Amino acid sequence: MSLLTETSLVHCRAMASVAVVTTKQLDAVLCTMKLATSLSLEMEINEARIALQRDAEELSNIDSVVDSLQAEIEAIHVRMAVQQVKRRAVEIRILENKARISPARFLPTEILQQIFKSCLPDDRYVIPHILSAPLLLCQICRRWRDIALATPELWSSIDVHDWGVWTANFYTAMVDRWLAAARNRPLAVSVVCLQKWDWFRQYDPTQSGLFRLLTSHSAQIRDLHIQASRGYIDAFIASGSYAVKHILISVMPTSFLVNSGHPLALCTSNVTHVALCGKEALINLIPSATFPQITHLTLDRPGAELDFMKILLDFPALLELKIKLSLHRENLEIVNPSPNAMSLIKHQALEKLSIYLSEDAVQFGNVTPLARIFDSLSLPSFGELAFVALGPSREATIDEWLPDSVKVLFSGSSCSAKRLLYRNFKHPLDMISCREQLRILAIDLRVDNAGFGCHWYDIAS
C-alpha cells in the first residue's frame, strides 16, 4: 500500500469519528431545548391563567360600581321627574297669576272687539281654520271666546266647499255654528261646489245638509260668490236671493246644458255688482230687469266675442267695467262696430275701464277693433283706463297699445284728473316724453308690474 493511500484511509476514519460525536451532541441539545420550551410554555400558560383570574375579579368590581352608579342615576331621574311635575304646576300658576294682572284682562269689551276685528284675514271670504281668526280667538280663554262669539262681525264672512251628499257632518255643523254666531249680520259667502255632478247624476247636490243650511240664510246674504255647475247655481239662486247686492257667478263646464238659455231666478232689486266667469256664463244669466241698476260689471267668458257697444247700451248706470280679452281669429275677442254705429255712443256714467289681456292677446292680438271702439265712444265721466297683461311675457310696450285712441277716448271726459295704467308692459324708449305728452291732456301715465296669480275678476268694493 502506498503512502498516499494510507494517509487517505486515516483521514476518513478521523472524519467518521467526528460525525458520530456531533450527532450525540445534537440530540442532547435538542432534548435540552425541548425541555426548556416545555417549561417556558407552562410558565406562560400559568401566568395567563393568573392574569385572567385577576382581570375577571377587576371587571366584576367595575360592573358592581357601574350598577351602583346606574341605580343612583335612576334614582336621580325619579327625583327629577317629581321636580318636573312640580315645575309645571308652578309654571301654570305663574301663567294664571300673570293673566290675572295682564293689562289685556282689563281692556273693555268694546276695545277687544275692535282688536279681534283687526285680526281677521284680509281675504274677502274668510276660510275657517283653527289657527286663524276668528276660530283661534275662541281658544285663548273663556272671556275671549265669549267676546268673539258675541261679535257677529267676526262671523259675517265665510268660504265653504260643498261636496253634496259627501260633505262631512262635522263640517256642516261647524258652518252652522259659524253662521249662527253671525246672527242677523249681512253675510259675504263664497260657495264652491267642484263636484262634477254630471258624473253622478243620480245624486242631487241640493240634497246635502250644507246646501240646505246655506240657503236657509239666503235672506242675509249680501255678497255671494258661487262657483259650481249651472244646475247647482240655479237651485241656489232659486232658494231666495232677494238680499244679494254683490254677486260673482263662476259657471263650471259640464257635459250637458241645464237651463243655459234662461236667466237665473234672481229676485232682487238690490244687485249692483255682477261678475260672470266661465264659458257658459252668459250675460243673460242676469235678468234684464236688473241691467239699469248694475254699476259694476266683470266679464270673463273665454272663447266668446264681446259686444262692447251693446254692453254700454244695456247698462246705462255702469260705473266700472272689467273685461278679459283673449286672441280670437288673430283679433281680440271684440265684435267690430257696425258701419251704422260709427257715430259717437255716449255713456254718461262710466268712470273706470279695466282690460285684462291674455298672453297671446298681448303678443299677437290685433288691436284695431278696440281702437275703433275707443274712437266711437264719448265718456264724459271717464277717469281711469287700465291695461293689464295676465301672462308673464312682457313683449309689448305701451306705445303699441292704442296711444292715439286712448287720447281720443280721454278727450271726451270732463274729469280734471285722469289716469292711464299699464301693468306688466315694457316701458317705451322715451318714457319721459310720452308721459309729458299725456300730462298736457291731464292724463297721469303709470307703468308698473303686478302678480299673475291674483283673482282679477273679483268684484270691486
URURNOR-V202133 format. One line per field, one symbol per residue. ss: DSSP state (H for helix, E for strand, C for the rest). Layout:
BEGIN
ss: ???
END
This chain:
BEGIN
ss: CCHHHHHHHHHHHHHHHHHHHHHHHHHHHHHHHHHHHHHHHHHHHHHHHHHHHHHHHHHHHHHHHHHHHHHHHHHHHHHHHHHHHHHHHHHHHHHHHHHHHCHHHHCCHHHHHHHHHHCCCCCCCCECCCCCCCCHHHHCCHHHHHHHHCCHHHHCEEEEECCHHHCCHHHHHHHHHHHHHHCCCCEEEEEECCCCCCCCCCCCHHHCHHHHHHHHCHHHEEEEEEEECHHHHHHHHHCCCCCCCEEEEEECCCCCCCCCCCCCCCCCCCCCEEEEECCCCCHHHCCHHHHHHCCEEEEECCCCCECHHHHHHHCCCCCEEEEEECEECCEECECCCCHHHCCCEECCCCCEEEEEECHHHHHHCCCHHHHHHHHCEECCCCCEEEEEECCCCCCCEHHHCCHHHHHHHHHCCCCCCEEEEEECCECCCCHHHHHHHHHHCCEEEEEECCCCCCCCCCCCC
END
